[in-house]
C-alpha cells in the first residue's frame, strides 16, 4: 500500500504534489458517477417498479438524507482525531467508498421498494463517511490562495463524471448498469484511498465524541461568525436545489403523466441519447468555464464573486420551468439552450462556494466542520424534497413550479454570504509554497 511520503509535512497548507490534485479531481469524477446512479437513476428505477408516487421518492431521499447527515458529522470528527499509519482520512475513503459502491450489486436482486430504500440508506451511511474525508483533503493540502484553482479541478472531475453517469444510463439492462457502476465506483474509490498523499498531522487528538458535542454548540459555532453565516446560506441553497433535483431525470424524460395526462417535462429519450446530449453540452460548457472561473475567483473577493454567481444561478433555475411550454423548437434544442447558462452559473457557484468554505473552516476542525457542511447540505434535502414532492403530487404543473420555488429559496441564501474581505488569508497565502508538480 502506498501511504505517501512520510518525510513531507504539509501542515503549512501548501499543496503536496500534483498527484493529489489529480486524485482529488478523479475522486470528484467517481463521486459524480456514483451520485448520478444513486441519486437519479435509482429514483427513476423505483418509479418504473409500479405504484409510483412522487412522495415515495421524497420518503427515500429524506431517509437517505438523515442517515448521511449524521454519518458526515460523526466520521468527520473521528477523522480529525484519528492517528493511523496510513493517515486519518484514508481509511474512511477506502472502506466507506468501496463498500457503498459494492451495494449496487445487491439492487437488481430486490423486488420490493422498501428493501431498495433500505439498501440506499446503508449506502448513504458508508458513502458520506468517505465523502467528508475526501472533501477535507482540499484544505488539508492546499494553500488558501490556490483554493479556487483546486476547487476548479474538482469541478472538472464532477462535470465529466456526470456525463459518464448519464452515458451509463444508456445501457439497456438496469441489472448490467448497476453491476458496471458498482465496479467502476468501487475500483475508483479504492484508487483514491490508496494513492492520495495525506499530510502528516502532529497535533494532539481530542476525544471524537467531544468534538461532535462541540459541533452542535451554538456558542462555539457563533465564534466562527463567517462560517456560521455560511452554514445558514448553505442550508437555504441546498433546500432550494433539492426542491427539483430528485425529480430532474423524471422532468427531463417524461412529457406527460401516464395516469392523468398532466404535462410533466421535456420528454427526452434516454435510449436515443437525447438526455446524454443535453448533459454533454452542460459538461462541455462547464469544462470550458471551470479553470477561468477558478483563477478569477482567486484574484477577486471570493464572497462578492459567490454573491453574483448565486443571483444568476437562482434566475436561470427559475427559467428552466419554461422549457416544457416552448413548442416551436425540439425538446432537445430547448434543453440545450437553457442548460448552457445554468451550467455556467452552477459551475461559478460551486467553485466560489467551495473556495469560501475552505477559507472559513477552522484549521484544526476541518473534518468536524466540513462534516457539518455535509450535514447541513444533506439535512436540506429533507425540506427541499418534501416541498418538491408536495408540489409534484398535488399541484397542476407542480414539476415546473419546483424550479420556481427552488430558485426563490436559493435567493434567500444571499444575505448570509459573508463579505469579510479575507485579505489576511490572501496575504498569508503569498508566503506559502506554490503549487508543485
N, C-alpha and C positions, 0 to 999 in steps of 0.2 A: 504494500500500500504506500502510495506517495503522500507524505504528510507535509510537504513544503520545506523550505529552507529554514532550519531551526536557528541558524545564526542571525537571521533577519528579524528585527523587531519593528513592526510598522505602527507602533503606538503613537508616533508623531502625526499620524493621519495621512502620510504620503502613500501613494499607490505603490504596492509591492512590485507588480510586474504586469506587462500587457497580457500575460496568460490569465490573470484574474479578471481583467476587463472582458476578454473573450469568453471566459466561463460564466461571468455574470450575464452577458448577453445571451449565451447559449442556454443558461438556466431560465431566463425570461422566455426564450423560444419554446422550451419544453413545457413551462408552466402555461403558456398560451395555448398550446395544443391540448394539454390536459383540461384546461378550463373550457375550451371550445366543446369538448366532448362531454365533460361532466355538467357544465353549466348551460349548454344549449341543446346538443343532440339528445342528451338523456331526457330533457324535458319533452322534446318532440317525440321521442321513443315511447314515453309514458302516454302522451296524448293519443298515439296510434293504437294503444292496447285496448281501447274501448271504454265506455262510460266516462268520456273526457269531460273535465270541468277545469276552468282556469284556477279555481280555488284549490284543486288538488296540487297543481304546480306551486301555488302560493304556500301550501302547507309544507311541501317538501323543501322548498327553498328556505322557508323560515326555520325548520328543524336543522337543516344543514348550517344555517347562519348561526344559530345558538351554539351548536357544537363547536364550530370553527372559531367563534368569538372567544369562548373560554379557553380553547386549546392555544390560541395565539398568545394570550396573556400568560398562562401557566408555563408554556415551554419557552417563551421569550425570556421570562425571569429566570428559569432554570438555566438556560444557555448563558446568560450573563455571569452566572455564578458557578458554572461547571468548569472544571480543570481536568482534562484528559490528555494523553499523549498525542492524540490526533487533533485536539482542539476542543473548543466549546460549542461551535455551531455545526461542524461537520457531521457529528453522529446523528443529529436530528434530520439533516438533509438526506443522509444515506438511508436511514431507517424509515423516517416518515414519508419521504418522497417515493421510495421504491414500493413500500407496502401500499400506499394509496393508489398507485398505478396498477399494482397486481390485482386489486379488487375489480378492475374492469373485466377480468377473465370470468368472474362469477355472474355478471349481469345476464348473459344470454341463457343461463340455466334457470332463471327465475321467471315464473308466470304470474306472480302476484305483485301488484303495485306496491303494497305495504312492504314486501321484502326488498324490493329495489330501493325504496325510500330509506330503509334501514341500512342497506349497503352504502348508499350515498352519504348517510350521516357518519358512518365509520370512516369512509374515505376522507371526509372533511376533517375529521379529528387528526388523522395522520398527516394530511397534506398541509394543513395550516401550521402544524409544528415545524414542518420543513420550510414553508414559505417565509415565516417570520425570521428564521435564522438566515435564510438566503438574502433577505432584504437588509439584514443588519451588516452584511459583508460590504455594502456600498460605503456607508460612513466609516466602517472599521478600517477600510483600506484606501480611502480617497481623501485628498486634501480638499478643504472647503471651497477653494477657488476652482476646482475641477468637477464639482458635483453635477453641474448642468451637463457637462460633456459625458460623464459616465452614465448619468440617467438617460441621456440620448442613446447611448449604446444599448442600454437595457430596453429602451423603447423600440429600437430596431429589431431586436430579437422577438419582442412581443408582436410586432406587426407581421413579421414573416411567419411566426408560429400560428397566428390567427388564420392566415391564408392556407397553411398546411393543414390546420384543423378542419377548415371547411372543404378542402380538397379531399381529405379522408372521408368526409360525409358522402362523397360521390360513390363510394364502394356500395355495390348493390345489396350486399348481405350485411345486416346490422350485427350479426354474430362475428363476422370477419372484421368489421370495423372495430368492435370492442377488443378483439384479440390483437389486431395491429396496433391500435392506440396504446393498449396496455404494455405491449413490448417496447414500442418507441419511448414511452414516458418512463418506464422503469429503468431501461438502459441509460436514458438521458440523465435522470436524477442521480443514478449511480456514478456516472462520469463526473458530474459537477461535484458531488460529495467527495470523491476520491482525489481529484486532481487540483481543486482550488487551493490556493496558498492562504492559510489562515494566520493572522498576526498573532504573535506571542503576547499574552496578557499576564502581566506581573502583579496586577492589583490583587488585594486580598478579597476573596469572595465573601459575600454575605449569605445568610440563610435565604434560600429562594422564596420560602413562604412569607418571610418578612418583606421581601421586595414586592410580592403580589399584594400584600396588605397595604403597602405604601402607595402602590399604583392607584388604588381606589380612594385614597385620602384626598379630599378636595383641597385642603390647605396645601398639601405637598404639590399638587398639580398647579395651583394658582401661583406658586413661587416661580414657575416657569411660564410667565404670562403669555409670551408669544406662542409657545407650544400649546398652551391651554386654549387660546383663541383658535389656533389652527385645528384643534380637535373638534371644536363646535362646528366650524365651517366644513370640516371633513365629513362629519355626520350628515349635515344637510346636503352636501354634494352627492354623497352616495345614496342617500334616501331618494333624491331626485332621479339618479341614474337607474336605481332598482325599481322605479315605477314602471319602466318599459323594457329594461334589458332581459328579464326572464322570458318575455314574450316576443323578443326580437325575431327569432327564427320563424315563429308562427306568423308574425306580422309580414315577414318577407315572403313566405311560401304559400300562405292561404289567402285567396282572394275573397272568398265568402265563407261564412259559417255553414257547414253542410246541413245542420238541423233547422236553422232559422233563415238562411239566405242573407243574413246581415253582412254588410261589407266589412272585411277584416283588414286586408292589406294589399300588397302588390301582386301576389300570386305568382312569384318567381319559381322556377323549377330548379330543384337540387340536381335531379338526374341529368338534365340537359346542360348543367353547368352555369345557369344564369346567376344563381347566388354566388358561385365561386367568382364569376367575372366581376360582380359588384364589389366583393371583398378584395379581389386582386387589385382593382383600381384604388380602393381605400388604402391598401397596403403600399402600393406604388407611391401614392401621394404622401403617405406618412413617412416612407423611407426617404423621399426627396427632401422633406421638410425637417426631418429629425435632427441631423447634425447642425444645420444652420440655426435651428431653434435652440439647441443645447448651447452652442457657442454664444449666441446672442443673449441667452438667459444668464450666462456667467458674466457678461460685460455690463449689464444694467441692473437696476434694483430688482431682485427676484420677485419681491412682493407685488410691485407695480406690474411686472410682466404677467404674473399669475392673475391679477385682478382683471386686466384687459382680456386675457385668454378666456377667463371664466365667463365674462359677459358674452363674448362671441359664441362660446360653446353652448350656453343656455339658449341663445337665439336660434342657432342652427338646429338644435334639438327640437325646439318647438316647430320649426318649419318642416321637419320630417312628417308631421301629421298631415301635411297637404298632399303627400305623394300618391295615395290611392285615388285621389279625385282628379288627377291630371290624366285625361284620357286621349289627348291628341298625340302623345308620344308613347312608345312602347314602355312597358313597366321597367324593363332593364335599363333603358336610357334614362328614365326618370330617377331610378335608384342611383345610377352613376352620377347624375348631375347634382343630386342632393348629398351624396356621400362624400364628395370632394371637399366642400367647406367643413363638413362635420369632421372629416379625418384630420384636416389641418388644425382646427380648433381643439380637438380632442388631444392630439399629439402635443400641442403647446401647453395645454393644461397639465397633462401627465408629467412632462419633463420639468416644468417650473414648479409644480406641486411637489414632486419628489425632491428637487434641489432644496426648496424651502424647508421641507420636513426634515431632511438630513442635516441642514444647518441648525435647526432649532432644537433637535433632540440632544439631551444631555449626554456627554461622552461616556460616563460610567454606567449609564442606564439605557444603552441603545436597544438591546434585546427587549428589555422590560417596556420601554416607551414605544418602540416600534411595534411591539406586540399589542400595545394599547391602540395604536393607529389601525392595526388589523382588526382588533376587537371592535373599534368604532365603525370601521368600514363594513364589517360583516353584520354587526348589530343593525346598521342602517338598512340592510336587506329586509329586515322584518317589517317595519312600517312601509318601506318602499314597495315591496312585492304585494303586501296586503292591499295597499291603495290601488296598485295596478290590477290586481286580481278582482277587486270590487268593481273598478271601472269597466273592465272587460266583461265581467259576468252580468252586471245589472244595467249598464247604460248603452243606449244605441250609439254606435261609433266609439265605444269605450277604448278600443285599441288605439285609435287615433288620439283620443283625449289623454291617453297615458303619456304621450310625448309632450303635450302642452303642460300637463300637471308636473311632469318630471322637470321640464325646463324652468318652470316657475320656482320650484323648490330649489333648484340649483342656484337661481338668482338670490335666494335668501341667504346663501352662504357668503355673499360678498362682504358684508360688514365685519366678518370675522377673519378676514385676511389681514394679518399684522403688517403694518407699514414701517416697522422698525428697519432702519437702513442696513443693519448688519455690516456696516463698513469696518468694524473692528475685526470681524471674521475674515473679510476680504484682505485687509492689510496684513493680518497674521498669516494668511494663506500664501502671501508672496515670499515669505521666508521658508516655506516648506518645500520639500523635494518636488521637482516636476514629474510629470507623467513619464515613467521609464518604459523602455521597450525590451 
